[in-house]
Amino acid sequence: MKLEELSSLSRDVAAQLKSMGITSVESLVTRSLSEIKEWIDNKLIDVSYEKAKEIMEEAWRKTGFWFIPGDQIETIRGKRAVFTSGSKTVDEMLGGGIFSGEITEFVGDFGSGKTEFLLTITVEALGADKGITAVFIDTENTFTKERVEEISKGRGYDPNDILKRIIYIPVMDSDFLSEIIDRLHLTVETRNVKLILIDSIMAILRADYVGREVLWMRQQILNRMLRRLLNLAKVYNIAVVISNQVVTNPQAQFTYDPIQQKVPTGGTILGHNANTRLYLRRAQGNKRIVRLFDSSWRPEAECVVQITSKGIVDVEGE
């Protein structure tokens, strides 16, 4: 939706917003009033705060983020898309698969299958719809062209076509990651992105912010990143899929619950922002146990999958 469609927005202010990368009503809605106040205070846009609130209210109304009847949400915002995880068993556990409009998180130790899930989801999404694009943000150097080709061929898709529609972004540090997330709306709008994947969300933050004395700063930065991602998911109706690491919990010596023994990093900040959380752990051979341990609408459940040349698949005979 063009900025010019907002009757409360003048041409001059629209031009000022565009110079800052805010090129649509949707991209404006992903920003907060506090951010806009900063722009006003720093004289980046020439408008009063009261006028800015009027502009934002009109933008919220036009995009369906105002007062609307519950039965009209999908009509106004658009019907949610569903992407397969690669496993029918996992899809059934999730109530259909990976949904747009929310953040889905895969948690686990190294080698538990997090990257395999992200790559399988990417290949299946792009294979099923040749008109869409995916963004793969790599903070741990886990993305490989060869593995994407192998999964694509195994599932009957053209690997060259799949790779052409993956926008790969290798990330070096947390500042770079924050900048990328801030600019994602431009790529989403110009490349018809329907899937954003981050492998992993916490790796760089844990490396850049070491020690309890900076934990508060790390969590604030994480919260800002996640809120921006969640806003992108809701406003543009896209799926955001992230992987997350685990950390040993020294206080859980007398429990057999693996989630209590090795807890997800990111604390309550990540827990509150992720809509669906799945915990992965190794089983015998190439099998992996997948536990849905937190969801906004699905009960806790557990199933077993396996990793093959096709990526994540169901276990034969189960």
BAVEX-238095 format. One record per atom (N, C-alpha, C): residue number from 0; x, y, z; atom name. Coordinates in steps of 0.05 Angstrom, whole numbers. Example, Ala and Ser with C-alpha at 12.3 -4.5 7.8 and 13.67 -1.06 7.14 Angstrom:
  nr      u      v      w atom
   0    264   -114    156    N
   0    246    -90    156   CA
   0    264    -66    156    C
   1    257    -45    142    N
   1    273    -21    143   CA
   1    258      1    157    C
***
This chain:
  nr      u      v      w atom
   0     17    -24      0    N
   0      0      0      0   CA
   0     18     25      0    C
   1     13     43    -19    N
   1     30     67    -21   CA
   1     25     87      1    C
   2     47    101      9    N
   2     44    121     30   CA
   2     24    143     22    C
   3     23    148     -4    N
   3      5    169    -14   CA
   3    -25    163     -9    C
   4    -31    138     -2    N
   4    -59    130      4   CA
   4    -67    140     32    C
   5    -49    150     48    N
   5    -56    161     74   CA
   5    -63    190     70    C
   6    -88    197     75    N
   6    -97    224     71   CA
   6    -85    244     91    C
   7    -77    234    114    N
   7    -66    251    135   CA
   7    -36    257    131    C
   8    -24    244    111    N
   8      5    247    106   CA
   8     10    266     83    C
   9     26    287     88    N
   9     32    306     67   CA
   9     54    295     49    C
  10     56    307     25    N
  10     76    299      6   CA
  10    104    301     17    C
  11    109    324     31    N
  11    136    329     41   CA
  11    144    308     62    C
  12    126    301     80    N
  12    132    281    101   CA
  12    135    254     88    C
  13    118    248     68    N
  13    121    222     54   CA
  13    148    220     41    C
  14    158    241     29    N
  14    184    241     16   CA
  14    206    237     37    C
  15    203    250     60    N
  15    222    247     82   CA
  15    223    218     92    C
  16    200    206     95    N
  16    199    177    103   CA
  16    212    159     83    C
  17    207    164     57    N
  17    218    148     36   CA
  17    249    150     36    C
  18    259    173     42    N
  18    288    177     43   CA
  18    301    160     65    C
  19    284    153     85    N
  19    293    136    108   CA
  19    287    107    104    C
  20    277    100     80    N
  20    271     72     74   CA
  20    243     63     81    C
  21    226     81     90    N
  21    198     75     96   CA
  21    182     81     71    C
  22    178     60     55    N
  22    167     64     28   CA
  22    138     56     25    C
  23    126     46     46    N
  23     98     37     44   CA
  23     84     40     70    C
  24     58     37     70    N
  24     42     39     94   CA
  24     50     16    113    C
  25     54     -8    101    N
  25     61    -31    117   CA
  25     88    -27    132    C
  26    107    -16    118    N
  26    133    -12    131   CA
  26    131      9    153    C
  27    113     28    149    N
  27    109     48    170   CA
  27     96     35    195    C
  28     78     17    191    N
  28     64      4    213   CA
  28     83    -13    230    C
  29    104    -24    218    N
  29    123    -40    233   CA
  29    139    -24    253    C
  30    138      3    250    N
  30    153     20    269   CA
  30    135     29    292    C
  31    148     36    314    N
  31    133     44    338   CA
  31    131     75    339    C
  32    113     84    355    N
  32    110    113    359   CA
  32    135    125    373    C
  33    148    109    390    N
  33    172    119    403   CA
  33    195    123    382    C
  34    196    105    362    N
  34    216    109    341   CA
  34    210    134    325    C
  35    185    138    319    N
  35    176    162    303   CA
  35    182    187    319    C
  36    178    186    346    N
  36    184    209    362   CA
  36    214    216    361    C
  37    231    195    360    N
  37    260    200    357   CA
  37    266    214    330    C
  38    252    205    309    N
  38    256    218    283   CA
  38    248    247    284    C
  39    226    253    298    N
  39    217    281    301   CA
  39    238    297    317    C
  40    247    285    340    N
  40    266    299    357   CA
  40    292    305    343    C
  41    300    286    325    N
  41    325    289    310   CA
  41    322    304    284    C
  42    297    314    280    N
  42    290    330    256   CA
  42    294    315    230    C
  43    289    289    231    N
  43    290    272    207   CA
  43    263    275    191    C
  44    242    280    205    N
  44    216    285    193   CA
  44    204    311    205    C
  45    192    327    188    N
  45    182    353    196   CA
  45    152    351    201    C
  46    145    342    225    N
  46    117    338    233   CA
  46    115    339    263    C
  47     92    347    274    N
  47     89    347    303   CA
  47     82    319    312    C
  48     86    314    338    N
  48     81    288    349   CA
  48     51    281    347    C
  49     34    301    352    N
  49      5    297    350   CA
  49     -3    289    322    C
  50      9    302    302    N
  50      3    296    274   CA
  50     13    268    267    C
  51     37    260    279    N
  51     48    234    274   CA
  51     29    212    284    C
  52     17    217    308    N
  52     -2    198    319   CA
  52    -27    195    301    C
  53    -36    217    289    N
  53    -58    216    271   CA
  53    -51    200    246    C
  54    -27    203    236    N
  54    -18    188    212   CA
  54    -17    158    219    C
  55     -6    152    242    N
  55     -3    124    250   CA
  55    -30    111    254    C
  56    -49    125    266    N
  56    -75    114    270   CA
  56    -88    107    243    C
  57    -85    124    223    N
  57    -97    118    197   CA
  57    -83     94    185    C
  58    -56     92    188    N
  58    -41     69    178   CA
  58    -50     43    191    C
  59    -54     44    218    N
  59    -63     20    232   CA
  59    -91     12    222    C
  60   -108     31    218    N
  60   -135     24    208   CA
  60   -134     11    180    C
  61   -118     22    163    N
  61   -117     12    135   CA
  61   -105    -16    133    C
  62    -87    -23    152    N
  62    -74    -49    151   CA
  62    -88    -69    170    C
  63   -109    -61    183    N
  63   -124    -80    200   CA
  63   -112    -85    227    C
  64    -98    -64    238    N
  64    -87    -67    265   CA
  64   -100    -45    283    C
  65   -126    -44    281    N
  65   -141    -26    298   CA
  65   -164    -42    311    C
  66   -187    -30    316    N
  66   -209    -44    329   CA
  66   -225    -59    307    C
  67   -223    -85    306    N
  67   -237   -101    285   CA
  67   -251   -125    298    C
  68   -274   -133    287    N
  68   -288   -157    297   CA
  68   -270   -182    294    C
  69   -271   -200    313    N
  69   -255   -224    311   CA
  69   -259   -241    287    C
  70   -285   -241    277    N
  70   -291   -258    254   CA
  70   -282   -246    227    C
  71   -271   -222    228    N
  71   -263   -208    204   CA
  71   -232   -205    202    C
  72   -218   -217    220    N
  72   -189   -213    220   CA
  72   -176   -223    194    C
  73   -183   -248    186    N
  73   -171   -259    162   CA
  73   -180   -244    137    C
  74   -205   -233    137    N
  74   -215   -219    114   CA
  74   -200   -192    111    C
  75   -194   -179    133    N
  75   -180   -153    132   CA
  75   -150   -156    128    C
  76   -137   -175    143    N
  76   -108   -177    142   CA
  76    -99   -197    121    C
  77   -116   -216    113    N
  77   -108   -237     95   CA
  77   -106   -264    109    C
  78   -113   -285     94    N
  78   -112   -312    106   CA
  78    -84   -321    110    C
  79    -79   -334    132    N
  79    -52   -343    138   CA
  79    -43   -366    120    C
  80    -18   -365    112    N
  80     -6   -386     96   CA
  80      5   -408    115    C
  81      7   -432    105    N
  81     17   -454    121   CA
  81     39   -469    105    C
  82     62   -472    116    N
  82     84   -486    103   CA
  82     90   -512    117    C
  83     97   -533    102    N
  83    103   -558    115   CA
  83    131   -558    127    C
  84    134   -573    149    N
  84    160   -577    162   CA
  84    176   -598    148    C
  85    164   -613    130    N
  85    177   -635    117   CA
  85    167   -662    128    C
  86    155   -661    152    N
  86    144   -684    166   CA
  86    114   -681    170    C
  87     98   -700    161    N
  87     69   -699    165   CA
  87     63   -701    195    C
  88     79   -717    209    N
  88     74   -721    238   CA
  88     78   -694    253    C
  89     99   -680    246    N
  89    104   -654    259   CA
  89     82   -634    251    C
  90     75   -634    225    N
  90     54   -616    216   CA
  90     28   -620    231    C
  91     20   -645    235    N
  91     -4   -652    250   CA
  91     -2   -642    279    C
  92     22   -645    291    N
  92     26   -636    318   CA
  92     23   -606    320    C
  93     30   -591    298    N
  93     29   -562    298   CA
  93      2   -552    289    C
  94    -16   -570    282    N
  94    -43   -561    273   CA
  94    -43   -554    244    C
  95    -24   -564    228    N
  95    -24   -559    200   CA
  95      4   -554    188    C
  96     22   -542    204    N
  96     49   -537    195   CA
  96     59   -511    207    C
  97     77   -498    192    N
  97     89   -473    200   CA
  97     72   -450    190    C
  98     61   -434    208    N
  98     42   -413    200   CA
  98     55   -386    196    C
  99     44   -372    176    N
  99     52   -344    173   CA
  99     40   -327    195    C
 100     51   -303    198    N
 100     40   -285    219   CA
 100     51   -290    246    C
 101     71   -308    249    N
 101     82   -314    275   CA
 101    111   -323    273    C
 102    123   -326    297    N
 102    151   -336    298   CA
 102    150   -365    308    C
 103    163   -382    293    N
 103    166   -410    302   CA
 103    195   -415    308    C
 104    200   -427    332    N
 104    227   -430    342   CA
 104    234   -460    345    C
 105    258   -468    334    N
 105    268   -495    338   CA
 105    292   -493    357    C
 106    290   -507    380    N
 106    311   -505    400   CA
 106    325   -532    402    C
 107    351   -532    407    N
 107    364   -557    411   CA
 107    394   -555    413    C
 108    407   -576    422    N
 108    436   -578    424   CA
 108    448   -580    396    C
 109    474   -578    393    N
 109    487   -581    367   CA
 109    481   -609    356    C
 110    476   -611    330    N
 110    471   -637    318   CA
 110    443   -648    323    C
 111    425   -631    334    N
 111    398   -641    340   CA
 111    379   -639    317    C
 112    387   -624    296    N
 112    370   -623    272   CA
 112    358   -596    266    C
 113    366   -575    280    N
 113    354   -549    277   CA
 113    358   -539    248    C
 114    383   -539    238    N
 114    388   -529    211   CA
 114    374   -547    191    C
 115    372   -572    195    N
 115    358   -590    177   CA
 115    329   -583    174    C
 116    317   -576    196    N
 116    289   -567    195   CA
 116    287   -541    179    C
 117    304   -521    184    N
 117    303   -496    170   CA
 117    307   -499    140    C
 118    326   -516    132    N
 118    331   -521    104   CA
 118    308   -536     90    C
 119    297   -555    104    N
 119    274   -570     93   CA
 119    250   -552     89    C
 120    245   -536    109    N
 120    222   -517    107   CA
 120    226   -498     84    C
 121    250   -488     80    N
 121    257   -470     58   CA
 121    252   -483     31    C
 122    263   -507     27    N
 122    260   -521      2   CA
 122    231   -528     -4    C
 123    216   -537     15    N
 123    188   -544     11   CA
 123    171   -520      5    C
 124    176   -498     18    N
 124    161   -474     14   CA
 124    165   -463    -14    C
 125    190   -462    -23    N
 125    197   -451    -49   CA
 125    189   -471    -71    C
 126    190   -496    -65    N
 126    183   -516    -85   CA
 126    153   -517    -90    C
 127    137   -511    -69    N
 127    108   -512    -71   CA
 127     97   -487    -85    C
 128    112   -464    -83    N
 128    102   -439    -95   CA
 128    126   -425   -108    C
 129    125   -426   -135    N
 129    148   -415   -150   CA
 129    148   -385   -152    C
 130    128   -372   -140    N
 130    126   -343   -141   CA
 130    137   -329   -117    C
 131    146   -344    -97    N
 131    155   -332    -72   CA
 131    185   -334    -68    C
 132    195   -319    -49    N
 132    224   -318    -42   CA
 132    227   -323    -12    C
 133    250   -333     -4    N
 133    257   -337     24   CA
 133    283   -322     30    C
 134    285   -311     55    N
 134    309   -299     64   CA
 134    321   -317     86    C
 135    346   -325     82    N
 135    360   -343    101   CA
 135    383   -327    113    C
 136    380   -320    139    N
 136    401   -305    153   CA
 136    418   -325    169    C
 137    444   -326    163    N
 137    461   -347    174   CA
 137    482   -334    193    C
 138    480   -340    218    N
 138    499   -329    238   CA
 138    519   -350    247    C
 139    516   -375    238    N
 139    534   -397    247   CA
 139    547   -412    224    C
 140    545   -401    200    N
 140    557   -413    176   CA
 140    547   -442    172    C
 141    521   -445    175    N
 141    508   -472    172   CA
 141    496   -477    145    C
 142    491   -455    129    N
 142    479   -458    103   CA
 142    499   -467     83    C
 143    492   -489     68    N
 143    510   -498     46   CA
 143    493   -503     21    C
 144    504   -494     -1    N
 144    491   -497    -27   CA
 144    487   -527    -33    C
 145    507   -543    -26    N
 145    505   -571    -32   CA
 145    482   -585    -18    C
 146    478   -578      7    N
 146    456   -591     23   CA
 146    429   -582     12    C
 147    426   -557      4    N
 147    401   -548     -8   CA
 147    396   -563    -34    C
 148    416   -567    -50    N
 148    414   -582    -75   CA
 148    405   -611    -70    C
 149    417   -623    -49    N
 149    411   -651    -43   CA
 149    382   -654    -34    C
 150    373   -636    -16    N
 150    345   -637     -6   CA
 150    326   -632    -29    C
 151    332   -613    -46    N
 151    315   -606    -68   CA
 151    312   -629    -87    C
 152    334   -642    -95    N
 152    333   -665   -113   CA
 152    317   -688   -101    C
 153    322   -693    -75    N
 153    309   -714    -61   CA
 153    279   -711    -60    C
 154    270   -686    -60    N
 154    241   -680    -58   CA
 154    229   -674    -86    C
 155    245   -677   -107    N
 155    234   -674   -134   CA
 155    232   -645   -144    C
 156    248   -627   -132    N
 156    248   -599   -141   CA
 156    273   -592   -156    C
 157    272   -571   -172    N
 157    295   -562   -187   CA
 157    313   -546   -168    C
 158    337   -556   -161    N
 158    354   -543   -142   CA
 158    363   -515   -151    C
 159    367   -510   -177    N
 159    375   -484   -186   CA
 159    353   -464   -182    C
 160    328   -472   -187    N
 160    305   -454   -183   CA
 160    302   -447   -153    C
 161    306   -467   -136    N
 161    304   -463   -107   CA
 161    325   -443    -98    C
 162    350   -448   -106    N
 162    373   -431    -97   CA
 162    370   -402   -107    C
 163    359   -398   -131    N
 163    356   -371   -142   CA
 163    336   -355   -125    C
 164    318   -368   -111    N
 164    298   -354    -95   CA
 164    303   -355    -65    C
 165    328   -361    -58    N
 165    337   -359    -31   CA
 165    356   -335    -29    C
 166    349   -315    -13    N
 166    367   -292     -9   CA
 166    383   -299     16    C
 167    409   -304     12    N
 167    426   -313     33   CA
 167    441   -289     45    C
 168    440   -286     72    N
 168    454   -264     86   CA
 168    471   -275    108    C
 169    498   -276    104    N
 169    516   -284    125   CA
 169    521   -261    144    C
 170    519   -266    170    N
 170    520   -244    190   CA
 170    544   -247    208    C
 171    559   -225    212    N
 171    584   -226    227   CA
 171    581   -219    256    C
 172    563   -200    263    N
 172    561   -191    290   CA
 172    532   -182    296    C
 173    526   -176    321    N
 173    499   -170    329   CA
 173    489   -143    318    C
 174    508   -124    314    N
 174    500    -98    302   CA
 174    491   -102    274    C
 175    506   -119    259    N
 175    499   -125    232   CA
 175    472   -139    230    C
 176    467   -158    249    N
 176    442   -172    249   CA
 176    419   -153    254    C
 177    422   -134    273    N
 177    401   -114    279   CA
 177    396    -97    255    C
 178    417    -89    241    N
 178    414    -72    217   CA
 178    399    -87    195    C
 179    405   -112    191    N
 179    392   -129    171   CA
 179    362   -131    177    C
 180    355   -136    202    N
 180    327   -139    210   CA
 180    312   -113    206    C
 181    325    -91    211    N
 181    313    -64    207   CA
 181    307    -59    178    C
 182    323    -71    160    N
 182    319    -66    131   CA
 182    304    -87    116    C
 183    296   -108    130    N
 183    283   -131    117   CA
 183    258   -123    102    C
 184    243   -103    112    N
 184    218    -96     99   CA
 184    222    -88     70    C
 185    245    -77     63    N
 185    250    -69     35   CA
 185    252    -94     17    C
 186    266   -114     27    N
 186    268   -139     12   CA
 186    242   -154     10    C
 187    227   -154     32    N
 187    201   -167     33   CA
 187    182   -156     12    C
 188    183   -129      9    N
 188    164   -116    -10   CA
 188    173   -119    -39    C
 189    199   -119    -44    N
 189    208   -120    -72   CA
 189    212   -148    -83    C
 190    215   -168    -65    N
 190    221   -195    -75   CA
 190    199   -216    -67    C
 191    177   -206    -58    N
 191    154   -224    -50   CA
 191    164   -246    -30    C
 192    177   -237     -9    N
 192    187   -256     11   CA
 192    164   -265     28    C
 193    162   -291     31    N
 193    141   -303     48   CA
 193    152   -319     71    C
 194    179   -321     73    N
 194    191   -337     93   CA
 194    218   -324    101    C
 195    222   -319    127    N
 195    247   -309    137   CA
 195    258   -330    157    C
 196    283   -338    154    N
 196    295   -358    171   CA
 196    321   -347    183    C
 197    325   -352    208    N
 197    350   -343    222   CA
 197    362   -367    236    C
 198    387   -374    229    N
 198    401   -396    241   CA
 198    428   -387    251    C
 199    432   -379    277    N
 199    411   -379    297   CA
 199    408   -351    308    C
 200    387   -346    323    N
 200    381   -320    333   CA
 200    399   -311    356    C
 201    410   -330    372    N
 201    425   -324    396   CA
 201    455   -326    393    C
 202    465   -340    373    N
 202    493   -346    372   CA
 202    511   -321    373    C
 203    505   -301    357    N
 203    522   -277    356   CA
 203    518   -260    381    C
 204    493   -259    391    N
 204    488   -243    416   CA
 204    503   -255    439    C
 205    504   -281    441    N
 205    519   -294    463   CA
 205    549   -289    460    C
 206    559   -286    436    N
 206    587   -281    431   CA
 206    594   -252    437    C
 207    576   -234    430    N
 207    582   -205    432   CA
 207    577   -194    461    C
 208    559   -207    476    N
 208    552   -197    502   CA
 208    557   -220    523    C
 209    581   -219    534    N
 209    590   -240    552   CA
 209    591   -229    581    C
 210    578   -244    599    N
 210    579   -236    627   CA
 210    552   -225    637    C
 211    546   -229    663    N
 211    521   -220    674   CA
 211    518   -190    674    C
 212    540   -175    674    N
 212    538   -146    675   CA
 212    527   -134    650    C
 213    528   -149    627    N
 213    517   -139    602   CA
 213    492   -155    593    C
 214    483   -172    611    N
 214    460   -189    604   CA
 214    435   -172    598    C
 215    431   -151    614    N
 215    408   -134    609   CA
 215    408   -121    582    C
 216    432   -113    573    N
 216    435   -100    547   CA
 216    429   -120    524    C
 217    440   -145    528    N
 217    435   -165    508   CA
 217    405   -171    505    C
 218    391   -173    527    N
 218    363   -179    527   CA
 218    346   -157    515    C
 219    355   -132    519    N
 219    341   -110    507   CA
 219    343   -110    477    C
 220    368   -116    467    N
 220    373   -117    438   CA
 220    357   -141    426    C
 221    358   -164    440    N
 221    343   -187    431   CA
 221    313   -181    429    C
 222    302   -168    449    N
 222    274   -161    449   CA
 222    267   -143    426    C
 223    283   -124    420    N
 223    278   -106    398   CA
 223    278   -121    371    C
 224    298   -139    368    N
 224    300   -155    343   CA
 224    275   -172    340    C
 225    267   -185    361    N
 225    244   -204    359   CA
 225    218   -189    355    C
 226    215   -165    367    N
 226    190   -150    362   CA
 226    189   -140    333    C
 227    212   -132    322    N
 227    212   -124    294   CA
 227    205   -148    276    C
 228    216   -171    282    N
 228    210   -195    266   CA
 228    181   -203    268    C
 229    170   -201    293    N
 229    142   -208    297   CA
 229    124   -188    282    C
 230    131   -162    283    N
 230    116   -142    268   CA
 230    116   -148    238    C
 231    140   -156    227    N
 231    142   -163    199   CA
 231    124   -186    193    C
 232    124   -206    210    N
 232    108   -230    206   CA
 232     78   -223    205    C
 233     69   -206    223    N
 233     41   -199    224   CA
 233     32   -181    202    C
 234     48   -160    197    N
 234     40   -139    178   CA
 234     41   -150    149    C
 235     62   -165    143    N
 235     65   -175    116   CA
 235     55   -204    112    C
 236     44   -215    134    N
 236     33   -242    133   CA
 236     54   -263    123    C
 237     77   -262    135    N
 237     98   -281    128   CA
 237    106   -298    152    C
 238    119   -320    147    N
 238    128   -338    168   CA
 238    157   -332    175    C
 239    162   -330    201    N
 239    189   -326    211   CA
 239    197   -351    227    C
 240    219   -364    219    N
 240    228   -388    232   CA
 240    257   -384    242    C
 241    261   -389    267    N
 241    288   -384    279   CA
 241    297   -410    293    C
 242    323   -413    294    N
 242    335   -434    311   CA
 242    347   -421    336    C
 243    350   -437    357    N
 243    360   -427    382   CA
 243    377   -448    395    C
 244    397   -439    410    N
 244    415   -457    424   CA
 244    404   -464    452    C
 245    418   -482    466    N
 245    411   -489    493   CA
 245    435   -484    511    C
 246    429   -482    537    N
 246    451   -479    557   CA
 246    445   -497    580    C
 247    466   -509    591    N
 247    462   -528    613   CA
 247    452   -513    638    C
 248    432   -524    651    N
 248    421   -512    675   CA
 248    433   -527    700    C
 249    451   -514    714    N
 249    465   -528    737   CA
 249    446   -534    760    C
 250    423   -521    761    N
 250    404   -525    783   CA
 250    386   -549    779    C
 251    387   -561    754    N
 251    369   -583    748   CA
 251    383   -610    750    C
 252    394   -616    773    N
 252    409   -640    776   CA
 252    391   -665    781    C
 253    367   -660    791    N
 253    350   -682    799   CA
 253    325   -684    782    C
 254    327   -679    756    N
 254    304   -681    738   CA
 254    312   -697    714    C
 255    293   -712    703    N
 255    298   -727    678   CA
 255    287   -713    654    C
 256    276   -689    659    N
 256    264   -673    636   CA
 256    287   -660    621    C
 257    292   -667    596    N
 257    314   -655    581   CA
 257    312   -625    577    C
 258    288   -614    576    N
 258    285   -585    573   CA
 258    293   -571    598    C
 259    291   -584    622    N
 259    300   -572    647   CA
 259    331   -575    650    C
 260    342   -596    638    N
 260    370   -600    640   CA
 260    386   -581    622    C
 261    376   -577    598    N
 261    388   -558    579   CA
 261    366   -540    569    C
 262    366   -515    579    N
 262    344   -497    574   CA
 262    351   -479    550    C
 263    330   -470    536    N
 263    334   -452    513   CA
 263    348   -426    522    C
 264    366   -415    506    N
 264    378   -389    512   CA
 264    358   -367    505    C
 265    363   -344    515    N
 265    345   -321    509   CA
 265    325   -316    531    C
 266    322   -334    549    N
 266    304   -330    572   CA
 266    275   -324    565    C
 267    262   -309    583    N
 267    234   -303    579   CA
 267    229   -284    556    C
 268    249   -268    548    N
 268    246   -250    525   CA
 268    239   -266    500    C
 269    254   -288    495    N
 269    249   -304    472   CA
 269    223   -320    476    C
 270    219   -330    500    N
 270    195   -345    505   CA
 270    169   -330    500    C
 271    169   -304    507    N
 271    145   -288    503   CA
 271    141   -280    474    C
 272    162   -279    458    N
 272    159   -270    430   CA
 272    154   -292    410    C
 273    164   -316    416    N
 273    160   -339    398   CA
 273    132   -350    402    C
 274    116   -353    381    N
 274     89   -364    383   CA
 274     89   -394    386    C
 275    107   -408    373    N
 275    109   -437    373   CA
 275    138   -445    378    C
 276    142   -463    398    N
 276    169   -470    405   CA
 276    172   -501    405    C
 277    192   -511    391    N
 277    197   -539    389   CA
 277    225   -546    399    C
 278    227   -567    415    N
 278    252   -575    427   CA
 278    261   -601    413    C
 279    286   -600    403    N
 279    296   -623    388   CA
 279    318   -637    404    C
 280    319   -663    403    N
 280    341   -678    416   CA
 280    346   -704    401    C
 281    371   -713    403    N
 281    379   -737    389   CA
 281    365   -762    399    C
 282    360   -781    381    N
 282    351   -807    388   CA
 282    371   -827    374    C
 283    362   -851    370    N
 283    380   -871    358   CA
 283    386   -865    329    C
 284    411   -867    321    N
 284    418   -863    293   CA
 284    411   -835    282    C
 285    397   -835    260    N
 285    389   -810    248   CA
 285    362   -799    257    C
 286    352   -812    278    N
 286    325   -803    288   CA
 286    328   -780    308    C
 287    308   -763    308    N
 287    307   -741    326   CA
 287    279   -739    340    C
 288    279   -733    365    N
 288    254   -729    380   CA
 288    247   -700    379    C
 289    222   -694    372    N
 289    212   -667    369   CA
 289    190   -663    390    C
 290    194   -644    408    N
 290    173   -638    428   CA
 290    162   -610    424    C
 291    136   -608    421    N
 291    123   -582    421   CA
 291    119   -575    450    C
 292    135   -557    461    N
 292    134   -551    490   CA
 292    120   -524    496    C
 293    115   -508    475    N
 293    101   -483    480   CA
 293     87   -474    455    C
 294     62   -468    457    N
 294     46   -459    434   CA
 294     23   -442    444    C
 295     16   -422    428    N
 295     -6   -404    435   CA
 295    -33   -418    433    C
 296    -34   -441    419    N
 296    -61   -453    415   CA
 296    -60   -484    413    C
 297    -37   -496    413    N
 297    -35   -525    410   CA
 297    -25   -538    437    C
 298    -34   -562    443    N
 298    -25   -575    468   CA
 298      3   -586    465    C
 299     16   -590    487    N
 299     43   -603    486   CA
 299     41   -630    474    C
 300     61   -637    458    N
 300     61   -663    445   CA
 300     90   -670    436    C
 301     94   -695    428    N
 301    120   -704    421   CA
 301    118   -725    399    C
 302    138   -725    381    N
 302    139   -745    359   CA
 302    168   -749    351    C
 303    172   -769    333    N
 303    199   -776    324   CA
 303    200   -772    294    C
 304    222   -760    285    N
 304    228   -757    256   CA
 304    256   -768    250    C
 305    264   -767    225    N
 305    291   -775    219   CA
 305    303   -757    198    C
 306    329   -755    198    N
 306    344   -739    179   CA
 306    355   -756    157    C
 307    348   -750    132    N
 307    357   -766    109   CA
 307    368   -746     87    C
 308    373   -757     64    N
 308    382   -740     42   CA
 308    360   -720     33    C
 309    335   -726     41    N
 309    313   -708     35   CA
 309    308   -687     57    C
 310    326   -687     77    N
 310    322   -669     99   CA
 310    306   -683    121    C
 311    287   -668    133    N
 311    270   -679    154   CA
 311    247   -695    142    C
 312    244   -720    150    N
 312    222   -737    140   CA
 312    210   -753    163    C
 313    187   -765    158    N
 313    175   -782    178   CA
 313    191   -809    180    C
 314    188   -821    203    N
 314    201   -847    207   CA
 314    184   -868    194    C
 315    196   -884    177    N
 315    181   -905    163   CA
 315    170   -926    183    C
 316    144   -932    179    N
 316    131   -953    196   CA
 316    120   -942    221    C
 317    122   -915    226    N
 317    111   -904    251   CA
 317     89   -884    244    C
***
